[in-house]
Amino acid sequence: MRKTITGLIMDYFRRYDCQDLYIGPVLDRATKEYFKIYHSKPYDSLKAVNALVEQGKLTMIKEGVYRYDPAVNKPSDE
C-alpha cells in the first residue's frame, strides 16, 4: 500500500494523540520517512496539514501548533 505524506503526518499525530505538537518537527519526520520510501521529497507537506485541519482530522490550537484527539477529531480513512 502506498503511503502518502498525509498518511505519514497522521501516523505521527496518532502516536502522540491528545498532545499539542509544533508542526516543524512533525513535517521534518514525515518528510524523512517519505524520502526513505520514495527517494524524493513530497511536493507540499504544509498543504497536507491544512487539508487535514479542514477535514476535521486535526485541530489547530494556535499558529504552528496542532493536536489530534480521537475523541474530538474524525477518524482517518487512511
N, C-alpha and C positions, 0 to 999 in steps of 0.2 A: 504494500500500500504506500502510495506516495505521500510524503509529509510536506505540508505547506508551511510557510513562515507563520501563518495564523495558528496552525496546529501546534507548532513548536512554542509559540508565545503562550497559548492556553495551557500547554503541558507544564510550563514553568509556573504559571499562576496557580494551577491546581496543586502543585507541590507545596506552595506556600499560601493556601487558602485562608481567608479572613485576616490577612496581613496587608498593611499598606506598603506598596513597593514602588520605588523610584523606577521610572521606565528605562533609564540609561543602562543599568546592569542587566535588565531583562532582555533588552534588544541586543546587547553585546553577546549574551549567552545564546540566544536564539539564532543570531547571525553566525556564530561559530559552529553551532550544530548543523545549520543549513549548509554552510561551506564544506563541512566534513562529508556530508551526504552527496552533494551535487557539484562540488568543486567550482562553485560560482556564488557570488553574493546575491541575496534577494533584492528585488527591484526597489520596493519601498515599504520597509517594515513599520514605519511610523503610521503610514496609511492603514495598515492592517490593524493596528491598535485602535485607531479612531473608528474603524468599521466595527470592531468588537464592542466598543462603547455604544455605538449607535444601535447595534443588535441587542443590547442589553446583557451581554455576556461578561462585561467588566463595568466597574463603577469608577468614575473619575472623582477622586477625593479633592484634589487641587491640581494646579498645573504641574504636570510631570509625575504625579503620584496616582496610582491606580490600585484597585482591590478586586479580587474575585471572592465572592461569598456564595457558596452553593445554595444557601437558604434564600438569598435575595435574587441572585442572577439566574437567568435562564440556563438550563443545561446546554452544553455544547453538542453540536451534531457531529463533531469530528472524532 
